[in-house]
């Protein structure tokens, strides 16, 4: 049987409903006639399968990235509070990007969210720099004055690199450029405006012992 779908391969939502209907029909046929085997393939079926696989891969890649980053931060800082502050900064930047992107787009590609696990590795540097520097100076105001210039300049150059993807014709690459730029902008805004007010530094707090990181740095 040849079936022509009224939806394009990129209309995953409608194609997923179509695949559910075909699966239901196939199950009913095999239930009535056990000797009959029903299979179907085509662009919509492959697109739906790829979509499900990307959804699983996206969740897996982001989870692995976050766990590895959190483990490294705990080894370096030995402070759950500082790790939560880093996670809060990135989460705010993520919501900032999704919120503004929803103004321009009704939907977003799963590929964009999957690759965003790489952007998290970039965005984590912003709160990390401030927290690490403040722990050395013991003065948040002084730490912010010392690092705000290179921090903002580095952010502008990175955001500019992702903005170079916006003029491209490919929708997924354009969305990736917009989402990545907004995520980094949202994270840096949180770091320079709100994070200094909630960093808590204890004067008697000693330097954490990180022989492995010290050896690598040397």
N, C-alpha and C positions, 0 to 999 in steps of 0.2 A: 504494500500500500504506500503510495506517495502522497504526502501531505504538505501543502504549502502554507507556511506560517505567515500571518498578517503582520508579524512583528520582526524588526531587524534583530541581528545577533546581539546588538548592544543593549536591547531592551530586556535586561535580565529579569526584571520583576514580572513582566507579562509572560516571558518564556518559562519562568519557573512554574507559574500556574499551568501553563500548557503541558509541561513535563509531568506535573502531578496528575493531570487528567489522563495523559497517555499511560502513565504507570498504573492508574486505577483500572483503565480499560484492559491493559495487559494482564493484570492480576485476575480480573474477572474471567478473561478468556482461558487462562491456564487453569483456573479453578474448575471451569466447566469441562475443559478438554486437557487433561493432564499430559497427554502425549504431544501437545502443541507448545512450542517454545517461541516466545515473542521477544524480539529485540528491536530497538530503534536507535537511529543515529542521525546526525546532521548538524548544521551550524548552531541552531538554538540549543540542542542537547549538549553539544560540546561547550557552548558559552555558559550554560547553567552549571555544568560540572566544574569548569574553570572557576566560576564565581564562588562555588562552595569551597573549593580547594584553596582559593586565595583568602577566603574568610578565615579558614582554619590556620593557614600559614601566617596571616597577619596577626592573629591572636598569639600564636606561638612565638613569632619573632619579637613582638613587643614585650611579651612576658619575659623571654630570655634576656633581652636587652635591659629591662628594668631590674631584674634580679641580679644580673652581673654588676650593674652600676651601683645598686644599693649595697651589695657585698663589698665592693671595692671601697665605697665611701665609709662603711662601718669599720673596715680595716684601717683606713687612714685617720678617721676622726674619733672612733670609739664613742660616738655620741648619737643616740637615737634621735634626739631633738634636731640636731643639724641635718640628719638624713631626711627627717620629715619636712624640714624647711626647704631642702633641695627639691623634694618631691612636690611640695606645695607650689614652688615657683614654676616648675615645669607643667604641673596640672593647670595652673592659672593661664600660662601661655598657650596650652593646648585648647582650653575652653575659649580663650580670646580668639584664636585662629579659627576654630569651628564656628563661633558666633558670627564673626565678620565674613567668613567665607559663605555662610548661609545667606548673606545679603546679595551675593553675586551668583550663587549656584543653588539650584533646588536639590541637587544630589551631588555626591562626591564618589570618585572611584575608590574601590578597595585597594587598588595598587598604591594610591596616594597615602592612605592610612598605613599600609604595610611599610612603605619606604620611610614613613615618619619615625620609625624606630631608630633610623640613622640620625634623624634631626634631633632626637632626644639626646643622643650622645654629644651633639654640639651645644644644645641649649643648657645641658647640665653644667657646662663650664662657667656660666655667668654667676649663678648663686655660689658655686664652688669657690670661685676666685674671691668673692666678698667674704664668705665665711672663713676661708683659710687665712686671708690677709688680716681680717679683724681679730682672729685668734692670736696673731703674732704682735699686733700693735696694741691690743687691749683697748682700743678706742675706735668705735664704729665710725664716727665722723672723720677722723684722720684716715682710716682705711678707705672710706668712700672717696675722699679727696684724692688719695694717691692712685686709685685704680680706675676711677670713673672715666678718665680720658682714654686710656687704652681699651677699656671695656666697651665703651660706646663706639669707638673707631672700629674695633674688631667686629662689632655687631653690624655696623653700617656696611663694611666690606662683604661680610657673609650674606647679609640680606640682599645686597646688590647682585651678588653672584646668582642667588636664586631668582631674583627678579628678571635675570636674563632669559629665564625659561618662559616668561609670560607672553612675549610676542609670538611664540611658536604656535603652529596650527594644531598640533596634537593636543586634544583636550586634557588627557591625563597628565602630560608634562606641564601644561599651563596651570592646571590645578595644583600640581606639586609645587611649582614655583610660588604660587600665591599662598598656599597653606604653609609652606616652610618659612617664607618671609614673615607672615603674620605670627607664626609660632615663636620665632626668634624675637620679633618686636614685642610681643606680649610678655615674653619671659624677661627681657631686659628692662621693660617698664616696671615690672613687679620688683625686680632686683634693686633698681636704683631709687624707687619711690617708697615701696612698702617694706621690703625685706630689712632695711636698716633699723626699722622701728621694732622689729620682733626678734632680732638677734639678741641672744642672752649670753653674755661673756662673764665667766667667773675669774676673778683676779688670781685666785689660788690654783686655777686649773693648770695642770702640767701638760707638757707636750706629749702626745701619744707616741709610743714606740713603734716605729714602722721600719724595721731593718731591711726588709725586702725592697720597699720603695726607696729608701736611702741608698741602698746598693745600686739600684738601677739609675738613680739620679746622679750618683757619683760617676 
